Amino acid sequence: MKQNVGGIDRILRIVVGVALIAAAATGTVGAWGWIGIVPLATGLIGWCPPYAIFGVNTCKTKTEG
């Protein structure tokens, strides 16, 4: 798996994922808040299946030189 999630995208995914999980764990939102596991996981591993399918890549490209 080649990483396709980078930088700010990863940070936002992790923050949103943790916030949703915390809200679900405290009962602030319903059980749907556990969906926060998905953005948390994709942020931590740096790979998103829909990005791979649609050819999206938010990682910085390395320039040779």
VOGU-3710 file (C-alpha; in Angstrom, 3 decimals, decimal comma):
1> mkqnvggidr> 0,000/0,000/0,000  1,396/3,321/-1,040  0,458/6,190/1,286  -2,087/8,557/-0,227  -3,078/10,631/2,833  -0,617/13,241/3,981  -0,007/16,301/6,099  -3,001/18,303/7,199  -5,363/15,657/5,825  -3,939/13,091/8,266
11> ilrivvgval> -4,100/15,474/11,212  -7,719/16,374/10,488  -8,712/12,723/10,132  -7,103/11,843/13,462  -8,686/14,811/15,280  -12,150/14,160/13,839  -11,866/10,435/14,528  -10,854/10,934/18,164  -13,574/13,563/18,660  -16,293/11,274/17,281
21> iaaaatgtvg> -15,106/8,308/19,330  -14,953/10,442/22,484  -18,449/11,799/21,838  -19,797/8,273/21,324  -18,031/6,955/24,432  -19,464/9,726/26,621  -22,966/9,354/25,200  -22,994/12,824/23,631  -23,925/11,326/20,266  -25,485/7,999/19,423
31> awgwigivpl> -23,759/4,821/18,379  -23,065/6,336/14,942  -20,187/8,241/16,565  -18,151/5,037/16,541  -17,753/5,613/12,798  -14,881/7,830/13,969  -12,783/4,666/13,941  -12,604/4,944/10,140  -11,019/8,420/9,864  -8,793/7,653/12,845
41> atgligwcpp> -7,501/4,457/11,224  -6,971/6,030/7,798  -5,178/8,961/9,408  -2,895/6,712/11,427  -1,947/4,376/8,572  -1,874/7,098/5,905  -3,889/5,177/3,347  -7,503/5,690/2,298  -9,240/3,118/0,035  -11,567/5,643/-1,697
51> yaifgvntck> -8,552/7,870/-2,428  -6,854/4,867/-4,071  -9,959/4,073/-6,145  -10,371/7,655/-7,401  -6,657/8,408/-7,800  -6,492/11,091/-5,104  -3,204/11,678/-3,301  -2,641/14,399/-0,689  0,950/13,361/0,125  3,719/15,671/-0,921
61> tkteg> 5,671/14,352/-3,872  9,400/13,916/-3,450  11,461/15,733/-6,042  14,736/14,270/-7,129  17,602/16,618/-7,456
//
